[in-house]
Amino acid sequence: MWVRSQDKYSLVKANRLLIVETAYVAKFNKGYRIINQYKCTNDSDDYDILGEYETEKRALEVLDNMQIQIESCTEFTQTKEFVSKLEGRNSTTRQPVYQMPEE
């Protein structure tokens, strides 16, 4: 699944989605981020911040919605269609893009 970040500046292929608690997020004194960890290392630069939420409950709700979209292979906001070559023939494949909610 592809995910468009909350600030709309990133479009990333989801690999490993995590909720992490932050001591300080710009809008809040304490908050929770949903990140896409693209390498499983201890390097702090190996992830993309997809969204920031005030409560753990809200971050879990967003992650739950992402899971539902993956399971149903449908789209909450937009589904992009593209044509791909599959064994020498054209086929249409639906590729979901999940838009991170503002709040």
N, C-alpha and C positions, 0 to 999 in steps of 0.2 A: 504494500500500500504506500502511496505517496502522501505526504503531509505538508500542508502549507502552514508556516509558522504564524503565530498570533500577530506578530508585527508585519507580516506579509512579505518580509525580505528574503525568506528561505523557502525552498521547496525541496524536501528531502525524501529519499526512499527509506521508509521505516525499517530499522534493523532490530533494535532492542529498546523498547520504550520503558522508561522508569520515572517514578515520582521521587524527587529528592527535596528534602526540607532545606530552606535557606534561612540564614539568620537575618538577611536584609534583601528585600526585593524592592526596586525603585518605588512602587506605589504603596508598599506595605512595610510594617516593621518586621513582620515575620511572614513567610509565605512558602509556597510549594511550587516547584517547577516540574513540568513534564519535559524530559529530555530524550533524545535519540542517541544512544551510545553506539557509535559505529565501530569501535574497537574495544575489546574487553581487556583493557590495560589499566594501570593506575595513573596514567597521564591525564591530567585534568583537562586537556584540550581535545580529548577524543570523543566529544559529544556536541550535539546541536541543541540549543534551548528552543523548544517548540512553543511553550506557553507558560505563563506565570499566573498563579491563582492564590487567593487570600487564605483559603482553608484547604485542609487535606481532603475533606468531604467533596469539595468542588473538583479538585484534581482527580479524585477517584471516579467521579461522575463522568468527567471528560474521557478518562481512560476506558471506562465501561462503554461509552458510546463508540470509541474507536474499535473496541473488540467486537461490538455488534456489527459495525460496518465491515470488518474483516470477515466475520462469519457469514454474513449475508451477501458479501461481495456487491453491495449496492452503495449508494452515495447519499449523504445527508445534504450536501450543497450542490455539487456538480459531479457528473461522471463524464470523463473524457473518452471519446471513442477514437481509436486509431486503427489503421490498416497495417497488418503485418504479413510477411511472407511466412507461410507454414508449409513445409514440404513442397515448395514450388507452386503453391496456390495462394490466392489472396483470402484472408479471413479478417473479420472484424472482431476486435477484442475490446472489452470494456475495462478501463483502468481507473479505479477509484482514486479520488483526491479528497482527503479529509481536511477541511478548513478548521483550524483551532479557534474556538470561541473566544471572544474578548473577555468575558467574565465567567 
